[in-house]
């Protein structure tokens, strides 16, 4: 997760540099509005006061060879509908969208929800491929998936690692991204920004990144990945009363044989403790310059997000197309699509109209 996705240093460093630069302005409109979900009716998987959420499965999952991976994914809605790709983060999986997908399918969208590398049924095609978690390769994975599925352009939405990946695709391949929904805004980072120390009160929430930097941390996460991930869920969404069944359904995805290697490489790479692959250097150099996102965008934030995150005003300048920000009230935490599926699905439909 970014308590995770917000790569504290990458994100904060990038945002600080962007604000200091001052030359990146929003050329479309920018507004912030609040969407309220009554917490008294949002018990466990309640979507809104109007409609309890009851979905527990996507149905049979699909597999397809795409780039370096055989990707596991869920698909909902008509095959000829406008494509929507939904991307999860750490430590979550496709079930963060189990209630979003049918809402969008009912609106006529073709919804694709893939397991990222290192999760669920997504596997590497070769044992010799580096188990690389740097930010650019996850985006390349999704472009390869779109190519394999013959999807030229899609609305892309995500949170945590998924929001960063969606941001990268929108910034680098805008011809493949019709519109963007990004929880917690602009999350593209760099290793240089990751080296910038923060004040102590900004450093301590990132304890797990320091832990992951050690051999003990890697072994500990491998041994206790279930309990570790459950703790992160609770810290990141302190008002979400998820039950064991909900957590265990997603936790099964962390049994992927490459999961620990991908997660540990991801966080060590951010702090420049390990190298990525040189073939991605040019792309990472482009991302390190914090490119502006030009496609229509809605950013979302929960009012009870327990993961470190910036105020939306800090990243509004990074979106130069038509743009708005929404604060989702009612005790909504970091796993926003699963905690407020209607709000997330409504944002996808709204940004499609921009």
N, C-alpha and C positions, 0 to 999 in steps of 0.2 A: 504494500500500500504505500501511498506517498505521504501519507504521513510519511509516505512512500511516494505517491505520485507527486507530491509536492516537493520532491527532492529539495529539501530545505535550502541547501546551499546553491544548487543549480538554479532553482526557481527564484530564491530571494536575490541571489547575485544578479541574475538576468534582469529581474524586475527593477532592481536598484539602478543598474546601468541604463536601462531603457528610460526610466524617469529622468535620470541625469541628462541623457542625450537630448530630450525635449523636442526632437525633430520628428518624432513618429506620432502623428495625430490621427484621430478617428475621423474619416471623411464622411462616413454614413452617420445615421443618428445613433445616439447612445442613451439608453434609459435604464433605470433600475426599478423593478417593481417587486412587491412581495406577494407570494402565493401562500395561503394559509391552509394547513391541514390540522384539523382539530385533534389535539393529542388525546383527548378523552375518548375518542373513537378509534384511535390508531393503536390498537393492541396487536402485538406481533406483526402480522402481515396485512394490516388494514391500509387500504390505499387512500381512502378519503371517507368523510362521514356518509357518503352515498353508496359506496360499493366495496364490500369486503373482498380481499384478494384470496383466492383459493387454489391457484395453480401450483402444482407440485412437480410437474414434468413438462418437458418439451415434446415428449414422444420419442420415437426412434431417432438417434443421432446419425449424421452422415460423415463420411470420410472422403477426402480428396487429396491427391498429390499436388502440392503447390510450392514451387521453389525448393527449399531445402527440407521441407516438411511433408508429412502426411497429416493433414489438418482435420481434427474433429470439429464438427459444428452442428448447430441446430438451425433449422430453417422453418419459417412460418410464413403464411400468406401466399398470395398468388404468384406464380413464377414470372408472370409478365408485369407485375406491379413495379412501381418505383422502388429501387433498391435502398435499403437501410442496413448499415453494418454497425453492430454494437460491440464495444470492446471493454472487457473487464480489467481489473487490476490485481494487485497483491494485497493480502492473501484472500482472494475471491476467485470466482469463476463465472461460467456462463449463466449460472442460476441467479446472479444479480439481475438478470433481465427476464426471468421466467414469467413475470407478470407484465412487463413492458411489451414483449413480443406479441402476445395475442391482442393487446389493445391496438398496436400498429397494424397487425394483420387484418383486423376488423375494418381498418380504414383503407385497406387495399394495398398496403405496402408488402413487398417481398423483404423479409427480415432475416438477416444472416447473423448468427452469434457464434463466433469461433472461440475455441480454447486457444489462448496464446501459447507460444513455445514454452514447454516445461509444465503444462497443465493438462489434466484430463487425458483425453485420447489422442492428443496431438503428439506425434513422435517424429524424430529425425529420420530421414531416409538412409543416412549413412552413419555408421559408428565413428567415422573419422572426422565428422563435422565438429568444429569447435562449439562447445556449449556456451554460446556468447549471449550475454544479456544487455549489451549496450543499447542505447535508445534507438539508434537508427535501424538496427536489424529487425526490431519488432515491427517497425513501419514497413520495411521492405517485405516482411512476411505477409502483411495484409495486402500490399499491392500484388504480390504473387498470388494470393488467394483470389483477389478480384479477377486477375487474368485467367486463372484456372476455371472460375465460375462464369467467365465471359461477361463480367460486369464492368462496363466502361466507366461509369460514374455513379456515385452513391452519396446519400446523406450519411455522415459518419458521426456517431456519438459514443462517448465513453466517460469513464471516471478513473482516477488513479493512473496506473500504467496505461490504461486504455485511453484516458484523456490526453496524455502526453503523445501517444501514438497517433491519435486522431489529429492533434494539433500539428504534428510533423507532416502528416499526409496533406493536410490543408495548406501548409506553408510551402512545401517542396513540390507537391504534385496537385496544384489546385484544379487542374483539368480532370482529375479523378474524384474530386470532392465537390458535390453540388452544394452542400451546406454542412455546418458543424454545430454539434451540441457538446460542450466541454464543461464538465463539473470542475469547479475551482479554477477555471480560466486558462491562462497561458502557462504551460508547464515545460516548454522546451528549455533544456539546460546545456551546460558545458562542463568539462572537467576543470577548466580554469576557474569558473565561478564556484565550483565545488571545493576549492582550496581556501576560499575566503572564510576566516573565522567569524563567528557570530557572538554576540553577548551571551553569557551563560544561560540566561532564562530562555534564549532562543535555541540554544544547543541541546538542552537536556531532553526535550521531547523526542530527539532523534537517537536515543540510547541504543536502539536496535541496530542502527547503521554502524555505530562503533563496535557493537558486539559482533556483527557480521564481518567486521574487518579482521577478526582474530580466528585462529584455527579452532579455539574453543567454541566460538560463536557458530562456526560452520557445523561442527559436530553436534552442538546443542540444538541447532535448528533441525538438523537431520533426525536427531533422537526424539525431540519433543515438538515436531512440526504441528501436530494437532493442537496441543495445549498452547503453543506459542501463537498460532494463528487465531485461536479463540480469544486470547488476551488482546490481541490487536483489534479484533472486531469490537470488543467491549470498550477499549480505550477510544477508538475512532468514532463509535456511535453510542455514546453513553446513555442515550435515552431510548435506544431501540431494544425492545424486549424480545429478541429472537429466541427461539427454542432450540433444543439440541437437535431435533430432526432437521431444522433449517440449516444449522451450521454443518452437521455431519454430511448432508447432501453435497455441499460445496467442498468440504474438507477431503472427500474422496479424491478430488482432482489433484490434491497435493501428493498423492502416492505415485504420480508420474515419475519414472526413473531419472528424468533429467531435471526435476523441479528444483532440488536444492542447488545444483550446479548453476542453473540459470539465475535463481534469486541471488545467490552469493556473488556471482559475477556482476550482476546488475548494480548492486550497491557498492561493491569495491571499485567498479569502473567509474562510477560517479565521482569518487574521491581520488581518482587517478592512482589507485593502489595496484591495479592490474591493467594490462593493455587490452585493447580491442583488436580488431583485425584491420590491417593496413588498407585493405581494399575499400574500407568504409571511411577512410580519413577525409576524403574530399567532402563527403556528405556531412560528417561531423563538423568540419570546419564551417560549412554553410550554416549549420544549426547553431554553432557557437556565436554567430553574429546576430542571433535572435531575430530571424526574419519575420516580417509583418505578415499576418494572415489576412488575405483579401476576400475570402469567400464569406457569404452571409453566416453569421454566428450568433448563437445564444449561449451565454455562460450561466451556470447554475451554481448555487451554494446553499447547503443546508444550514439552518439557524443553530443547530447543535452539533456541528462538525467538530469532533474531538481531535482531528488531525491538524497539524499546523497548516495554516493557509493565509494568504494575503487578503486584504480588503479588495473588492473588485475594482476600485478606483486605481489600484496599482498596476493593473494589466489592461485596462480599457484601451489604452493607446496602441496595443499590439494588434487590434482588429480594425482594419481600415475599410471593410465593407459594411453593409447594413448590420447593426449589432445591437443587442440588448442583453441586460443581465437581470436575473431573477433570483431573489432570495426565497427559499422554500421554508416556511415557518411550520411549527408544530412538532418540534423535537426531532428534526431530520438530521441524521449524521452523515458520515463519510460515504457510506454505501447508498448513495441517494437513489439510484434506479430501483433498488429493492425495497427501500424504505418509503419511497414516494413514487411508485410506478406511473401513476396517472400524470403527475406533474412532469415526469421525464418524457413520457410519450406525447404529451401535449406540446412540449418544447420541440420535439422532432417535427410534429405536424406544423407548428407555427413557423419554424425556420424554413420549412419547405415552401412557405408562401412568401418569403422575403424576396 
